[in-house]
Amino acid sequence: MGADSEKKEHAPAEDALAAASSPDEAVKEEGGAFKAYLRIFKFGGPLEKSLQVVAVVCALASGAGIALQNLIFGTFVTTIQDFTTGKSSPAHFRGEAAKLALYFVYLGIARFVLAYGYISLTTFSAYRITRNIRHKYLHAALRQEVAFYDIGSGGSIATQAISNGRLIQVGIAEKLALTFQGVSVFVTAFIVAFVTQWKLTLIVLCIAPLILIVMGVVSTIEASIETKILNIYAQAGSFSEGILSSARTVHAFEIRMRLVQKFDKFLEDAHRLGKKKSPLFGVLFSFEYFIIYAGFALAFWQGIHMLNRGEITKSGDIFTVLLSVVIGATSLTMLAPYIIEFTRAASAAAQLFKLIDRKSEIDPFDKSGEQPTETVGVVDLENITFEYPTRPGVTVLNNYSLHVPAGKVTALVGSSGSGKSTIIGLIERWYNPKAGTIKLDGTPIEKLNLNWLRKNVRLVQQEPVLFQGTVFENIANGLVGTPWESASREEQLRRVQDAAKIAFAHDFVSQLPEGYETMIGERGGLLSGGQKQRVAIARSIISEPKVLLLDEATSALDPHAEGVVQQALDKASEGRTTIVIAHKLATIRKADNIVVMNKGTIVEQGTHDGLLQQDGAYTRLVRAQNLNVSDEGSITETEEEEEEETAPKENVELTKTMSRYRTTDQARMEAQKERDNYDHHKPMGLISVVIRMVRETPELKWAYIWTIIAVVGAVGAFPGQSLIIANLVDVFTLTGSEMIRKGNFYSLMFFVLALGVLVCYFAMGLTTNVISQGLNHKLRKQCLNDFLRQDLQFFDRRENNTGALASRLESNPQAILELMGFNIGLILISTLNVLACSILAIVTTWKLGLVVVLAGLPPLVSAGYIKVRLDARLDASTSKRYSSSAAIASESVTAIRTVSSLAIEETVLKKYTDELDHAVSASTAPLFIMTIAFGLTQCIEYFFMALGFWYGCRLLSFQEVTMYQFFVAFMGTFFSGQAASQLFQYSSSMTKGINAANYLFWLHDLQPTIQETPQNRDAAPKAGNTLGFDQLRFSYPLRPEAHVLRGIDLEIKKGQFVALVGASGCGKSTMIAMLERFYDPTTGTIRIDGDALSELNPRLYRRVVALVQQEPTLFQGSIRENIALGIDADSITDVPDAQIETACRAANAWDFVSSLPEGLATPCGSSGMQLSGGQRQRIAIARALIRNPKILLLDEATSALDTESEKIVQRALNDAARDGERITIAVAHRLSTIKDADMICVYYGGRIVERGTHSQLVAKGGMYKQMCEAQNLE
């Protein structure tokens, strides 16, 4: 049941969410970003915190080891100076070099152990902490009162649980450990420098605060921008989730592009904000690297002068300080990309914490309240006054009083919007009344324990919501909180079957391929409307509640099933209090008290016979529904029993077929079944991904060009350093003015290098953000568009549930943003540095260069490659596992009313948490294996540095290389190893980006089978004179073994009104789906004016078709926008108000629309939940009628309307059907709505078993007459 029709307009979801990101609040969030980040770690338990402490110790030790290598370097420079100046012999020199080289081996071993420890432990802890936050977030979402969701934020909640959780996980995993390592490097390096030469270190220490100031200012501004962007994406997520859950409506009205354009407005706002980061990133990276190189120039210049003055006695000390300053300061600059991840994590966490901290007004997890041991079932509403929280000032119920005696059936009838469903919502405690009291057995319900209340007051809603899982699991949800919840599986199955039998569901469930263990798809999508409703009834009565609330509980049932189920409900109502809302008056004629309502007041009440004698409002409703099959009036109980015995058993769409398709057809069906299975996709590598990304975004051409130029310039820094440092070492052999002159020159060269770095890194920071923001915008829009253009088969796949698709829409472009942002620049720089420095080493001295490069780089690159491959596999499998939890979150929050009415919040939360636990546990072993490869990438550089030292010194001792050549080659290989090591620190971003890009490229390349092609582009349908069905057979693509339609032959002429009737699951709605071309026939042909439907352009064909579905779907936006979607216009603003008003009047919607304060501008809420079921259906009918279709398809178009509205709308639909050239095809269970049809087709078992007019079929005395007799009222 949606929010009742009587609910008034409110601020739309966009406005509500925008308010959440108002400037004042944004300021608060900026100030609290650091607090939000620290708060993340409070969600870790003792294990996580212990592991993090160990990981931090490992990271600090690893950083200290990196800094301590400078002591070895400094000692080594002194050793070489001693050898070149003749102070030591060649043999002694080689021995000292071997000892020093051995130290590097020890450092390498330690680095492997420590790197393995800090990466594996922080990542594992991040998995678990993020799991806890997601758990707490969904707990908070399920805890909120229903009114919280009236603004339509449910979709964004489900999306944020996944997307924001991912940002948090990235921000507290390996990046955090690398940050501690970087800080440790910085601190240790400067300690080493201070100990070595405090005065020189003190002079150059100024670079540290400068770097920290730049990082602090930029990260603060960036955090505020990121918070605003995340707010916008939350709104976009809510909107897109509503679209993805309504793929049939999107296809039927060909409104994909208009909805994508509306989605794009959110993206444009986010893109506009994101571009503001470009100069920030330019400043962040450029100034950091400039400060480092300028500091190096200062340090060397000052060091030379101090050496000349005798303040420094060893040249190696200068080298130690220089390297310590460079490595220490560089370690800070390496933190810049991590700081960005931390600010994103903090902003994401702050978003989640807002809901986590929100106190619910009606908390289902609150254990307080009375829990009586016995329940009688007396319900009293005393002087109730109520206004919906979203529409203050508009009274829905005013001083309303009603006594519902125990064990009796009380029926509420009346027009849509009269307050009937509001009463149900108040009894369920979805809302609290503004004034007055609701009592159960004399106790105000607010004093009762909420879960106890809802477990004793069960509800069957008008639009039944089932959950993804088996039939058994769905019905067994009704046992939660009862003594049978912990019963054996056998006992639970017995109770499930008994409840299914009472709800007339056992027969069709038994015929399903797996019986009660059959998976029924997202929201029960693999069952028909009537089947879903019967499963929902079984779910509600299985717990034997004392109070039963039935909100149009049989509205989706066929006549025969309705009659039998009504008998079952009558039986179930014996001995328990039952409150029934009904538009089909035949279902409540035996009620003990019938309450007729209008505008929140009671017009009249009494028994069926008593009210008929009054000849008032109720009598008029009864007359409107009478079928007048015979003069005898209603059938007797004996006749009903006979009907039950003789009526054919229900057929089921999912039943296994007895006959088989031809071998060629079966092969084609199997191929069709797997065509959109992503598991069969062959992934591309990083280079292919980047090349395609560049090729498909020509609008970013100049940004790519300037990025490449900036990268090439930045790459020159490492080889340039090698050359300058080698010359610097050579300067140490000089004395006096010559040393000062050359020292000044090379110091100036370092400063020139700093200026070059400033320009290059500023350009790269600016252009890479332009690229990442542009890609993020384009790919989000493209991803939604690619989802929506797929065949309906794509959405039928279990892995493509709404939650999973919404999660991919959010996370995949974000992963590419992380890859193609500044990270891609750093990856390119690191890769080119490896090549450039290696080439420099080989060119300078091939003997040393070749040995070190060939011995070191292949194992380093191999380890990195293995790490990337394992990381990619881990990321892909983890994403797939998290999609299951995303589905649960999306499903439960979207169906919050069903979850709350069943009081299964704890069950849903446990199921969600189990999926999270499975994702974490399944990822643990691959994580610890993958980290071995990462550890190797961090330690191998030490081994080939040791080799370079040892072998280079041998060559130097034998005078095969000069000291200058040695230092150029050695520094080249040193920087090459550093670059390679840094490269694989970005592997996580690489693998996530590659996996995301592969999915988006596959999706973009996946072509639907039903689409516009060059061959059918101009193939439009003709005037619509005839529709023909020739031996039509059909099985759903994902269930080829189940026949749904079994040889349909039918001819529909121009202007005819044809009705399809029959038991639930017989194929009626499938026929509508075929006519909308949601699917093509398995065999056989559908013809329109002689042309095969499969050969027409589906877009042009659907322009002449309009559909009204059994469960109407509206989109987030105003009433006007939703109706205007029915017209094929470039913009919804192009549709005149007069045209919309005409459609509203035809659908009997204008009166209630015009009575709303905002009229057509009234927001519908998420999925139209701000309107009642009847109001939603009338808006959907108006959307169809404004289309002025040649073919009108009505799938239970009036099932949610009250009697008066149904009568008026039916008259309008009949008039529409009588439009001379229009073909109308209606699926109906209320036979009064189709008795004037030109032809009525009775379906059974996927075939047409009877056809003719109403009078002809009644005279025939077959199945149709039985169905008519079941619905006769008088």
PyMOL commands that set and color helices and strands:
alter all, ss='L'
color gray80, all
select helices_A, chain A and resi 13-20+23-31+33-43+46-84+90-143+146-151+154-172+174-196+198-204+207-244+247-252+256-274+277-309+315-333+335-356+420-427+445-447+450-456+471-479+483-486+489-502+506-510+515-517+522-524+529-541+559-573+585-588+608-614+617-625+637-646+663-674+678-680+686-695+698-715+717-731+736-788+792-796+798-800+802-820+822-844+846-894+896-902+905-957+963-1005+1068-1075+1093-1095+1098-1102+1119-1124+1132-1134+1137-1146+1150-1155+1159-1161+1166-1168+1173-1185+1203-1217+1231-1233+1254-1260+1263-1271
alter helices_A, ss='H'
color red, helices_A
select strands_A, chain A and resi 379-387+395-404+409-414+435-440+443-444+457-460+547-551+577-581+593-598+601-606+1026-1034+1045-1053+1057-1062+1083-1088+1091-1092+1105-1108+1191-1195+1223-1227+1239-1244+1247-1252
alter strands_A, ss='S'
color yellow, strands_A
deselect
rebuild
show_as cartoon
